[in-house]
Amino acid sequence: MSTKSKILHDYDYNELVTLVDGFGEKVFRAKQLLDWLISYKNENEITNIPKKFLQDLASQEYIFCPLEIYKEFKGKDATKFLLKTTDSQLIECVLMQYNHGNTLCVSTQIGCRMGCKFCASGESGLIRNLSNGEILAQVLLVNRWLNDKKTDLGKNSFERMITNVVLMGSGEPFDNYQNVVKFLKQIISPQGLCISPRNISLSTSGLVPGIIKFADEGLPVTLSISLHATTDENRCKIMPIAKAYKLKELFSAIDEYENKIGRRVCFEYMVTPENSTIKDAERLGKLLSGKNCFVNLIVPNFTHGQAQTTTKEQAYKFGGMLKKYGLTTTIRRSLGADIEGACGQLKRRILNEDKK
Ligand code: SF4
């Protein structure tokens, strides 16, 4: 954490202890403050902390709620939120409601510098990193939104809170390494939301140094690799990062991660007519042979203006080819297609509309 940070969600418990001490308050205030921050309440809603201390924090411009809902869009089985930061930037997160629980897809950066050809977030480059507190606040704000909704619906209604988190929104998590790791530690912590690492997935475009470093953090979250092609040549066409890190290097880093963490790795593979041939199945079978992994086949939810060229049937067909090589596949339910669920799409449209 930068010593100058004014976003209270950037502070972990130990840092809050130091902060409250600096204001001459007792240590137990840190836990009280943390509980309020987790419930995403602002200073006017807090009841068991002396007003004077809260006023002191506010007068020194400490921020209790760093994000607010700018717009929300309810789809059939997903809700997309456009959130406004304190410096008036917009970020996106998507709530997906499954039978087994609620998953929130969070952003880790505003924009992204990776420039993947299929993604709207990378189109205008990186604007800035999100702080750990701003990533955390996405989860807490939507948790509160679910909670408030439950209250609105009456006490007999049942609305589960966020049970799973995926770092798959706008941004490359390993390009914002320190803040992402601190966020993960906060959300896993028993003093935080206590979400099991097994319920967290981190998706990377393949930033090799980040994967190697992350293997030493000892955080058993599911690592998802955006693969999308079976040769360096084809991968370079859609993911510029493939020019810097070839498949050989990428797979050696993944092996290191798998050996140290012992968790099954997920490979994201967007099925297009160009990358789902018999040859691709054969190459993928070879690349993943002997790995503790599964392949998540994605039917692309293309960015505005692009044609939808793949169907779920084609993804099933490619999955069938992969079975021959002993690979386990899943097909991602395309939640949120009706609300421009792919990262960056909604923000781009709203910004364009607001300009008119
Ligand atoms: S897919 Fe992910 S890594 Fe690639 S440009 Fe989009 S946000 Fe960045």
Boltz pocket constraint, residues with backbone or C-beta under 6 A from the ligand:
constraints:
  - pocket:
      binder: B
      contacts: [[A, 111], [A, 112], [A, 113], [A, 114], [A, 115], [A, 116], [A, 119], [A, 120], [A, 121], [A, 122], [A, 168], [A, 169], [A, 170], [A, 171], [A, 172], [A, 205], [A, 343]]
      max_distance: 6.0
